[in-house]
Amino acid sequence: MAAPKVAVVGAGVIGLSTALCIAETFPSCSVTVLSDQFSPNTTSDVAAGMLIPHTYPGTPIHVQKQWFKETFTHLFAISNSAVASEAGIHLVSGWQVFKSTPKEELPFWSDVVLGFRPMSEAELQKFPKHRFGQAFTTLKCDCPPYLLWLEKRLKAIGVQMHTRKVADLWELHGEYNVVVNCTGIGAHQLVGDEKLFPIRGQVLKVHAPWVKNFIRDGDGLTYIYPGIHRVTLGGTREKERWSLSPDPGTTKDIFDRCCSLEPSLREAQEIQVKVGLRPSRQCVRLQREVLSQGEVKLLVVHNYGHGAGGFSVHRGTAKEAARLVGECIAALKNSSLRAKL
Ligand code: FAD
């Protein structure tokens, strides 16, 4: 058969990293990214991009840990290379603080991040309302630069990118042999997934270059994540709320919560407000599906529903999606061989 044609729908961190893994793993394939929006207009652009995993209740922990480890190892290598700054990847150290000792003192990812340890009494003095804490070093993606860097790498290896809204995956039948669905919250409408719902997040991006360490309240709601140019202050988790308009009351609340953790933020400047919808599900939908219309088949691989942790696991899930695309290509080759016999 001719070189298989693969369409990846979606150009957030999941679509771009999946397209890259497919193109790297199967260089003879022709890969195209189709998306109604590209950076800077995706949910992935709004994210803080910290590598601290979110837990998916419906996915086995060893699988989530594997995805995180693969992502961490991949980005750690980038952070140690000359392209780190262009790719927006850097190491950041800091603290996760708790008002009382958590049930689980050692999260599943504690041996993947670097130097995970309980905070010392001296460190805890910085947080008088908190009684327990964990110190570690992790990675952070500055999201828009990272997405642009992924796009640049895709173009360099010949991947096509087109702006296109896909109303039905069947539109792509005939044009492509395999369709990879990386549409994030868009999958709610595109494939009618009722298990997928938005968790609205509002964040502030501020200029506060003196803030060098991350601070995260253990409940995950209040956080201060310094990036290369801006500090992300968060946040909110509003289940089933679809509005993308910033809420001024929420902006003030986030700012006050972050200032209570790091009072010097009162001097922060150039406050920008961003809103994104986390594509949430009990588990990431990472699976093959064969759609049928009578005798006609469409091979699909789904990779969406990464909720609050898409950056933390994107490389791991992209590799798995590429493996599933490999299974589709093998099935296509077998069926074209059978047709010839
Ligand atoms: P998206 O970025 O939404 O991309 C989906 C793409 O599909 C878009 O390009 C869209 O235009 C396209 N699309 C959708 N429907 C169609 C269609 N019908 N036709 C064509 N194209 C379509 N994660 C972390 O790991 N660490 C963090 O610190 C972190 N912080 C966050 C903070 C906030 C406030 C928010 C909102 C999220 C945060 N996340 C974080 C989560 C992370 O942002 C998401 O898990 C991730 O961005 C999901 O990526 P995605 O590519 O699936 O979705």
Residues whose N, C-alpha, C, O or C-beta is under 5 A from the ligand:
A	BS01	FAD	V9 G10 A11 G12 V13 I14 G15 L34 S35 D36 Q37 F38 T42 T43 S44 V46 A47 A48 G49 M50 R164 K165 V166 C182 T183 G184 I185 G186 L190 G201 Q202 V203 G276 L277 R278 H306 G307 A308 G309 G310 F311 S312
